[in-house]
């Protein structure tokens, strides 16, 4: 195939993520009204999708001929590929501190050499310029950000059994994504293998210290069938967070600021969710009466918690720990008391093996 264009940019491999990839995106976005074509040998589909919004993208094949006025190239160019281009001016884009990487042996010693004609070297920064062994000009890359709403940071900390609203969460996520709401939703749950099919959702294992992280978020989401107390909701309210909840009965008792999501997740008030950060939370916690229930006798309890870590001997010997009720995995940690530890150490002495390491 023969191609003609005013500006051609060749980069051999446009990967899923990287600095050059982002540079190409901003270049394409900034100069989309001009005749710019990006040539490559390999490209990740996500990068192709965003680049093709603005410019032509062409996979360079053997035998293709390209005639252009300006040709921009990077380290992926070689004499054979260069012979497919007929350019009036060839610019080599220096995008790394090459000399530093050569000194550290992360790049080969010949990385600054080209076996084809370069008319001008342009560096993306002074660092890149100083890390090159030929005269060059610093040409900073254009970065023009899109207009976007401030992101909303949502959090959930819940079991995802049937009554806790996992399916509702999936529906709400799809609604938020379909309406291009700018949000990030962290879900701390036991169901870490559950897929929500959204780049805006992250699933983590439960954290017992989640309350110390709640103030990082803008709202707590709880889409249960029902709740009688919901400690996490009350912790969030005490941290000043509004709530996004279904209309279970506890809401009438708590009277929080926030957004109500219908049980069927239909007719969701998207604008209210977008504006959730503007809601103030003036929550007065329930007054408890446990002082009247607890007998005030001083405790003689002494914390005797010992944490041990399993070696590979449990799996090699296929030994079941009585307290865990199963074979501990190598490097797994669990709590034992002093008597249990002495039993394990006695086994080690008798069998001349190391079963555990005492962590704490």
N, C-alpha and C positions, 0 to 999 in steps of 0.2 A: 504494500500500500504506500501511496505517496501522500504526504501531508504538507500543507503550507500554513504558517502562522507567523505572527509578529514576534511573540515571546514563547519560547519553549523552556520548560524546566524539567530536567531529568534527575530522578533519584531511583536507584535500582530497586530498593525494597521499602515500601511504605507500610510500616508495621502497625499493630493495634494501638500502640502508644509510644510516644517519644517526642523529643524536641523538634526534630525536622518535620515530623508529621504535623505538629501544631503550627510550625512556621509556614508550612504549605497551606494549611487551612486559612490562616489570617491573610496570607498573600492572595489566595483565591477570593476570599471574601472582600478584601479591600479593593481589588482590581478586577472585579467580575465584569465590569462594563467594557474591559479591553480584551484584546485577542491574546489570551494566555492559555496554553495547553500544557498539562502536566503529563509527562511520559514516565513509565515505570516498567519494571519486569514483573514485580510481584506487589500485591496490595491486599490489605485486610479489608473485608467488605464494609466494616463500620467506617473506615476512613474513606473508602470510595463513595459511600452514601453521602457523607457530609461534604466532600469535595465537589461532587457532581451537582450540588445545589447551585454552584457558582461558575464553574469552568468545565471545559472538556477535559476528560481524562482518558488516556490511550495507553493500552498495554503494548509496549514496543516488542515487535517480533523480528526475527532474523529476516533480512531482505527489505524491511521497511525503509523508506527514504523520507527525511524530514528537511524541509527548507524553511529557514527562519532568519529573522534579523538578530535577535538576542537569544543566546542559549545559556541557561544557568545550569551548572552541574555541581555535583558533590563527589565525595570519595568513591562512589560506586561506578564512576565512569572509567572506561579504559579505551585504548586505541581502537579496538575492533568496534565497540559500540559507537564511539565518536565518529567513525567513518560513515555512519548512517545519517549523520546530521551535516547539513551545509548551512553554516551560520556566519553572519558578518562579524559578530562579536561574541566571544565565549567568555563567560564569567564563571570563575570557580568560587563557590560559597564556602568559606571557612567557618565551620560551626562548632569547633572544639579547640581546646588548648592542646594542640597536637604535640608540641615539643615536650610538654609536661608529661603527657601520656607515653611518649616514646621513652623518656627518662625512667618512668615507672614500669616500662615494659608491658603496658597494657595495649600498646599498638606497636607494630613492627617498625623498624628503623627507616624504611622507605615510604612511610605514610604520607610524606609531604611531596613526593615525586609524582609527576604525571608523564605518561608516554604519548601525550597528544598536545596540541597547541592551545594554550590559555592566553587570552588577551589581557585579562585583568582579574586580580584577586580581590574579593570583597569579604570582610570579616563581620560577623554578627555582633562583635563587641571588641573592646580594646584588649580584653583578655585573650580572645581568639586571635587578634592581630599580633599580639606579643608572642603568641605560641605558634607562630608561622615563620618560616625561614626565607620568605620572599616579600618584597614590598606589597602592601595591600592598603585598601581604604576601608574604614569602618562604616558599615551601612546597617544601622539598627533595623530590626524587623518591625513592620507595622503590627500593632495590637489594638484592635477596635472591638470593644466588648458590646455584645447585644444588650438591649434593654431587657431587664427582667425584674420581677417582683422579688422582694426580700424572701429568702427561703423560710419555710416553717419547719421547725424541728419538733417532731412528734415522738412520743415514747409510749410503749406498753410494757408492763411487767406482769405477766399472768401465765397460769397454766393454759394450755390450749386444748382442754377437754371440750366435748361437744357443747356444753352449756356456756362456755366462755367466749363464744362468738368468733371462732377462727374463720368460718365461711363468710361471716359478715365483714371481717377484716379484708378478705380477698375482694369482696364486692366493692368496698370503699376504696381500696387501692386502685382498682380498675377505674372507678369514677374519677379519682384524683388525677390519674395518668391521662385519661381520655380528655379531661378538661385542662390539661397542661398546667396543673397547679405545681408551683415550685416548692417541693417539700422533701424532707428526708425523715424516714420513720424507722426508729430503732425498736426492735421487739426482743425483749428478754424472756425466754420461755424454755420449757422442757422439750418442746417439739422443734429442736434445732434443725431437723431434716425436712421440715415443712417448707415447700417452695411457694413464694408469693409472686414470682414471675414479674418483678419490677426492679429496675436499677435503683429506685428510690427507697428500697426497703432492705434493711440489714437485720439478720437474725442472730442473736447471741445466746449463749447459755445463761441460765439465771445467775444474778448477782445478789448476794445477801446484803451488799452495801449500796444497793441501787438508790437509796434515799440520798446519799451523798452526791449523786450525779443528776438528780432531778432538775436542779436549777440550770442545767445546761440546755434544757428543752423549753419549748413554748407551750406545750399542752400535753396532757396525758389522755390516751385513748383507751376506753374500756367498753366493749360492745357485747356484754354478757346478756344472757336471758334474764338473769336475776342476780342480785347481790344483797346479802344481809348486813355486811359490814365493810368489806373491801378495804383493807388496811392501806394498800398502795394508793388508792384514790385519796384517802385522808392524808397520807404523807405528801402527796402532790399538792393538795389544797394548802397544807401548812407551808409548803415551799412557794406558794403564790401562783401555781399553775391553774389555768382554766382547764375544763374537762370536755372531751368529746365522747359522749356516751349514748347508749340506748336508753329509752325511758323506763328503766326498771324502778321499782318502788323506792329504793334507797335514795334516789335523786330528790324526792319530795322531802325527805328527812334532812339531807345535807344542804340542799338549796345552793348549789355551786353556780359560779359563772361558767358559761361554756356553750356548747352546741349539742343539741339533741339529734341523734340519728335514728330514724324510724327502724323498728325491728326488721322490716322487710328491705331496708336500705334503698328505698325509693324516694324520689323527690328530695334528695339531699341538698341542703343549703350550702352550695359551694362558696358563695361570697362570704358567708358567715365564717366558714373554715379559713378562708384566705385572710380574714380580719381577726382571727382568734387572738393574735398577740396584743390587740388593742384592749382586750378585756382585763379589767382589774379583778383581783380575787380578795374579798374580805371575808375570810372563813373563820368562824369561831368554833374551835374544837369542842366535841362533846365533853361534859364534865363526868369523869368516872367516879365510882364509889368503891373501888377496890380497897382503899384504906380501911374501910369498915369490915372487909371480908378476910383480910390477911391477919393471922395471929402473929403478934409482934414478939416472937421468940428468936433470939440471936442464933445465927447459923454457925456451925463448926466446920462447914464445908471448906476444903482446901483444893484448889484446882490441881488435879493430878493428871491432867491430859498429856499424853505422850503420842507424838505422831511418828509413825514408822513408814519407811519406803521399801517396797518389795524388790528383791534382787531377781535374777532369772531362775532361781532355784525352785520357786513355786511352780512355774510352768514346766520346767524340766522334770520335776518329780510329780507333777500333777497333784499337788497338795491343796486341799480345800481349807481355807481359814474358817474356823468355826463361827466367828462373829460376822464375817462378811457372807458366809454361806456359799462361797464359790472360790475358784482359784484366782488369786490376785494377779493382775498383769504386772509385768516388769515395770518398775518405776512408779507404780500406783501407790498412793499414800492413803493411810487411814489411821483412825484414833484407837489406841489401846490403853488399858489401865496398867498399873504396875504389875499386878499379878499375871495378866496376860502376857506382858513383855517377858517376865521371868520364865514363863512356859516356853515361849519361842526361843529364848536364849539357851534354855536347857536342851531343847531339840538340836540347836546348833552345836552345842558342845558334844552331845552324844553322837551326832552324825558327821561331825567335822565339816560343817558347811556354813555358809553365810546366807541366812534367809532374809534378813531385813537390815536396814540402816536406820538408826534413830535420827530423825530430822529435828525434833524439838521435844 
